[in-house]
Amino acid sequence: MSTVRQAWTWRLLDREGRLASEATPGASGRFDAEAWLGAHWRRLEGEGVAQAVLLRDGDAVGVAVDLRPFAW
């Protein structure tokens, strides 16, 4: 029996909700995908990415993560 590995990636959206990029490294698990976003969110936000949507095998999982800092 073969094991099917799920590909976890991110769909990156700009401030208007348009696709900024889906070219994120694939991860074999959700933890690794979330760790990648945690390590790169500041750079992504600086490049104009406003939200990230976690994908498993191309399907959205959960809600979008807002990368914009809070305006206090």
C-alpha positions in Angstrom: 0.0 0.0 0.0 1.4 3.4 -1.0 1.3 6.5 1.2 -0.2 9.6 -0.4 1.6 12.7 0.7 -0.4 15.9 0.8 1.1 19.1 -0.5 0.6 22.1 1.8 1.2 25.5 0.2 0.0 29.1 0.5 -2.1 31.2 -1.8 -0.8 34.8 -1.3 -3.3 37.7 -1.8 -2.6 41.4 -2.2 -4.5 44.2 -0.4 -7.3 44.1 -2.9 -7.7 40.3 -2.5 -6.1 39.5 -5.9 -3.7 36.7 -6.3 -0.2 37.9 -5.5 1.5 34.4 -5.8 1.0 30.7 -5.3 4.7 30.1 -5.6 5.4 29.1 -2.1 7.5 26.0 -1.1 5.5 22.9 -0.7 5.5 21.2 2.7 4.6 17.6 3.6 2.7 18.7 6.7 0.6 21.6 8.0 3.0 22.4 10.8 5.9 22.8 8.3 3.7 25.0 6.1 2.7 27.2 9.0 6.3 27.4 10.2 7.4 28.7 6.8 4.7 31.4 6.9 5.8 32.3 10.4 9.4 32.7 9.2 8.6 34.8 6.1 5.4 36.8 6.9 7.3 40.1 7.4 9.1 39.9 4.1 5.9 38.9 2.3 4.0 41.8 3.9 6.7 44.2 2.8 6.3 42.9 -0.7 2.6 43.7 -0.7 1.1 40.4 0.4 -1.9 41.1 2.7 -3.3 37.7 3.3 -2.2 34.0 3.0 -4.6 31.1 2.5 -3.3 27.7 3.5 -3.9 25.1 0.8 -3.8 21.3 1.0 -3.5 19.7 -2.4 -4.8 22.9 -3.9 -7.9 23.2 -1.6 -8.3 26.0 0.9 -8.0 24.9 4.6 -9.5 27.3 7.1 -9.7 31.1 6.8 -7.1 33.5 5.4 -4.3 34.7 7.7 -4.0 38.5 7.7 -0.4 39.6 7.4 -0.9 43.3 7.9 0.1 44.7 11.3 -2.6 46.0 13.5 -3.2 49.8 13.3 -3.3 51.0 16.9 
